[in-house]
Amino acid sequence: MLKTLLGLELAASGDVRLSVSAAYLDQHLTQLDLSLSVMAHLSPEDTPLDEGLLRTRPAQLQLGADKVTLPLSALSGGERLKAALACVLWRREPAQLLLLDEPTNHLDLASTQAIESALAAFPGAMLVVSHDEAFLQGLKLTHSLAWRETSWHFSLL
């Protein structure tokens, strides 16, 4: 569904148009260049944050200062996910819609809670695909779309 919204896959039927700026965090983190560091991905041209904030914000996601200058290929899966989220949250032109595919994969509880806090400050809308019920509840989402046996069920939360 997320890839269809972004135009990366064709819809089974009908038309799909996304009329807001969107940022996508896929569970395989394919949008990252693994040869670059977090700091290279969050260069001054790519973020409105000054250098001081640029160095402290990744810590909010529990991504230590010793990690942000390493190539992403040297980081664990969870650290790469945090790096990708930092790039999505703190880019120069903020997205109006975040599309998140299994954002808690590879994360321990403390990291999941840090990501939850960072997402709580996001001013736009989020579409989150996750099997982590506690994480979804922590985000205080307003709507749910869930597959139940034979069909989709939409509900207000």
CORCOR-V537617 format. One record per pair of residues at least 12 apart in sequence whose ideal C-beta (glycine too) atoms are under 6 Angstrom apart, sorted by the first residue. I is the first residue (numbers start at 1). J is the second residue. D is the distance in whole Angstrom. If there is no record, write none. Layout:
BEGIN
i;j;d
I;J;D
I;J;D
END
This chain:
BEGIN
i;j;d
2;99;5
2;101;6
4;16;6
5;18;6
6;24;6
20;96;4
20;97;5
21;95;5
21;96;5
22;95;5
22;97;4
22;99;6
23;88;4
23;95;4
23;98;6
24;99;5
25;84;5
25;88;5
25;100;5
26;101;5
27;101;5
27;102;4
27;105;5
29;80;5
29;84;5
32;72;6
32;84;6
34;72;5
34;73;4
35;71;6
37;69;5
37;70;6
37;71;6
38;58;6
38;68;4
38;83;4
39;68;5
39;69;6
41;87;5
42;54;6
46;91;6
46;92;6
47;90;5
47;91;6
47;92;6
48;92;5
49;90;6
57;90;6
58;86;5
60;118;6
61;82;4
61;86;6
61;114;5
61;118;6
62;111;5
62;114;5
63;82;4
67;79;6
77;106;4
78;106;4
78;107;5
78;111;6
81;106;6
96;124;5
97;124;6
97;125;5
98;126;5
99;127;5
100;128;5
101;129;5
102;130;6
104;132;5
104;135;5
112;135;6
116;138;5
141;157;6
142;157;6
144;157;6
END
